[in-house]
Amino acid sequence: MCSLTRTLALLGTLLWAPWWALDGAPLGELSGDQDFQLFLHKNLEFTRKIKGDVAALQRVVCDTFQLCKEEELLLVRQDLGIPQAPLEQCHRPTFQPESCFSQIRDGLRTYHGSLAAVLELLPGHSRLVETLQLDAANLSSNIQQQMEDLGLATVTYPTATPHPTATTTTHPTAGPGPLPAFSSRFHHQVGGFFILANFQRFLETAYRALRHLARL
């Protein structure tokens, strides 16, 4: 546990640094606890797999609805109130592993629920969407369990909330947080587009954090 404690004490400084600066971090000082490194690598691989499935669904939305570029849809987005699960705890100068991993865990639960709207939008791709939901739930549970195994305290943060002017509804299969009630088929399509785009950004941030930590 001593090596784990020393490793965790140094992670805050490293994660607050720009990603390019992490590449020059001395590897010898941060060899870390073996269980902690296994935790990082396992979740890194799982995150990569989920990122690939989200990208596949984004291509489906692009091909099916010709919704491919965010900049063309920003005005519509303002009316939809699609929440973005936060990850600011992974970038604070007072970084603590418990806070960062807890926020990754909670964000995965949020997107598990949000994907219900994508499932309704793409019934012909239900297997892929349901697999993505299952993987998000499993990764969230894995992080929770592994944090407990490593003796890391779990922290709960408020879930992302929709825009205050948006009408919301809760889908039967949704996780934490309500989803916007789409007023038209087009709004539903754009909503699905941004749910996937937000999820992909969330995963990219989580992936970069895990990848750089795993290299140390």
C-alpha positions in Angstrom: 0.0 0.0 0.0 3.0 2.4 0.5 3.8 2.4 -3.2 0.1 3.0 -4.0 0.0 5.9 -1.6 3.1 7.5 -3.1 1.7 7.0 -6.6 -1.7 8.6 -5.8 0.0 11.6 -4.1 1.8 12.3 -7.4 -1.1 11.8 -9.7 -2.8 15.2 -9.0 0.2 17.2 -10.2 0.5 15.1 -13.3 -3.2 15.2 -14.3 -3.3 18.9 -13.9 -0.4 19.3 -16.3 -1.1 19.6 -20.1 -1.3 16.2 -21.8 1.9 16.9 -23.7 3.8 17.5 -20.5 2.8 14.1 -19.2 4.8 12.4 -21.9 8.0 13.6 -20.2 7.1 12.4 -16.7 9.8 10.2 -15.2 8.6 6.6 -15.4 10.8 5.3 -12.6 9.1 7.4 -9.9 5.6 6.3 -10.8 5.9 2.5 -11.3 3.0 2.3 -8.9 1.2 -0.4 -7.2 0.6 -3.5 -9.4 -3.1 -3.7 -8.6 -3.5 0.0 -9.4 -1.7 -0.4 -12.8 -3.9 -3.4 -13.6 -7.0 -1.3 -12.8 -5.8 1.4 -15.2 -5.0 -1.0 -18.1 -8.3 -3.0 -17.8 -10.4 0.1 -17.8 -8.3 1.6 -20.6 -9.1 -1.3 -22.9 -12.8 -1.2 -22.0 -13.0 2.5 -22.6 -11.3 2.0 -26.0 -13.9 -0.6 -26.9 -16.8 1.7 -25.9 -15.4 4.6 -27.9 -15.4 2.4 -31.0 -19.0 1.5 -30.5 -20.0 5.1 -30.0 -18.2 6.0 -33.2 -20.0 3.3 -35.0 -23.4 4.7 -33.9 -22.3 8.2 -34.9 -21.6 6.9 -38.4 -25.1 5.4 -38.5 -26.7 8.7 -37.5 -24.6 10.5 -40.1 -25.5 8.0 -42.9 -29.2 7.7 -41.9 -30.1 11.3 -41.0 -27.3 13.2 -42.7 -26.4 14.7 -39.3 -22.7 14.7 -39.3 -21.3 18.1 -38.2 -21.9 19.8 -34.9 -21.3 23.3 -36.1 -24.4 23.0 -38.4 -26.6 22.0 -35.5 -25.6 24.4 -32.7 -28.7 26.5 -32.9 -31.0 23.5 -32.6 -28.9 22.2 -29.7 -29.6 25.3 -27.7 -33.3 24.4 -27.7 -32.8 20.8 -26.7 -31.1 20.9 -23.4 -28.9 17.9 -23.9 -26.7 17.6 -20.8 -23.0 17.0 -20.9 -21.7 14.8 -18.0 -18.9 16.7 -16.3 -15.3 15.5 -15.8 -13.8 18.7 -14.3 -12.6 16.7 -11.3 -10.1 15.0 -13.5 -8.4 18.4 -14.2 -8.5 20.2 -10.9 -5.1 21.4 -9.5 -6.2 19.6 -6.2 -6.8 16.4 -8.1 -7.7 13.3 -6.1 -8.1 9.9 -7.8 -11.2 9.2 -5.8 -12.9 12.3 -7.3 -11.8 11.7 -10.9 -12.8 8.0 -11.0 -16.0 8.7 -9.2 -17.0 11.2 -11.8 -16.1 8.8 -14.6 -18.3 6.2 -12.9 -21.2 8.6 -12.5 -20.9 9.9 -16.1 -21.1 6.4 -17.5 -24.3 5.9 -15.6 -25.7 9.1 -17.0 -24.9 8.1 -20.6 -26.3 4.6 -20.0 -29.6 6.3 -19.4 -29.3 8.8 -22.2 -28.8 6.0 -24.7 -32.4 5.1 -24.3 -33.2 8.0 -26.6 -30.8 6.6 -29.2 -32.3 3.2 -28.9 -35.7 4.7 -29.7 -34.2 6.6 -32.6 -32.4 3.6 -34.2 -34.5 0.5 -33.6 -32.7 -1.3 -36.4 -29.5 -1.0 -34.5 -30.9 -2.1 -31.1 -28.3 -4.7 -30.6 -25.4 -2.3 -30.9 -27.1 0.3 -28.7 -28.0 -2.2 -26.0 -24.5 -3.6 -26.1 -23.2 -0.1 -25.6 -25.6 0.4 -22.6 -24.5 -2.8 -21.1 -20.8 -2.0 -21.5 -21.3 1.5 -20.0 -23.0 -0.1 -17.0 -20.4 -2.8 -16.6 -17.5 -0.3 -16.8 -19.2 1.9 -14.2 -19.6 -1.1 -11.9 -16.1 -2.2 -12.5 -14.7 1.2 -11.5 -16.9 1.2 -8.4 -15.7 -2.3 -7.4 -12.1 -1.7 -8.2 -12.1 1.5 -6.3 -13.4 -0.4 -3.3 -10.8 -3.1 -3.7 -8.0 -0.5 -3.8 -9.4 1.3 -0.8 -10.2 4.4 -2.7 -13.1 6.4 -1.2 -16.1 6.8 -3.5 -17.6 10.3 -4.1 -21.0 11.1 -5.5 -21.5 14.2 -7.6 -24.7 15.8 -8.9 -25.7 14.4 -12.3 -25.7 16.6 -15.4 -29.0 18.4 -15.8 -30.7 19.6 -19.0 -31.1 23.2 -20.0 -33.5 24.9 -17.6 -35.9 25.8 -20.4 -36.2 22.3 -21.7 -39.2 20.1 -21.0 -38.0 16.8 -19.7 -39.3 13.3 -19.5 -37.9 10.1 -18.0 -37.5 7.1 -20.2 -38.4 3.7 -18.6 -34.9 2.4 -19.1 -33.0 5.6 -18.3 -30.4 6.0 -15.7 -29.8 9.1 -13.5 -31.2 12.3 -14.8 -34.2 13.0 -17.1 -34.0 13.3 -20.9 -35.5 16.2 -23.0 -38.9 15.6 -24.4 -38.3 16.0 -28.1 -41.0 18.1 -29.8 -40.4 16.6 -33.3 -38.8 13.7 -35.1 -36.0 16.1 -36.3 -35.3 17.2 -32.7 -35.1 13.6 -31.6 -32.6 12.9 -34.4 -30.5 16.0 -33.4 -30.8 15.0 -29.7 -29.5 11.5 -30.5 -26.6 13.1 -32.4 -25.6 15.2 -29.5 -26.0 12.5 -26.9 -23.5 10.5 -28.9 -21.2 13.4 -29.5 -21.2 14.3 -25.8 -20.6 10.7 -24.8 -17.6 10.5 -27.2 -16.1 13.6 -25.8 -16.6 12.3 -22.3 -14.9 9.0 -23.2 -12.0 10.8 -24.9 -11.2 12.7 -21.7 -11.5 9.6 -19.6 -9.4 7.6 -22.0 -6.6 10.2 -22.1 -6.5 10.3 -18.3 -6.3 6.5 -18.1 -3.8 6.2 -20.9 -1.3 8.7 -19.5 -1.5 7.3 -16.0 -1.0 3.8 -17.4 2.2 4.9 -19.2 3.8 6.0 -15.9 
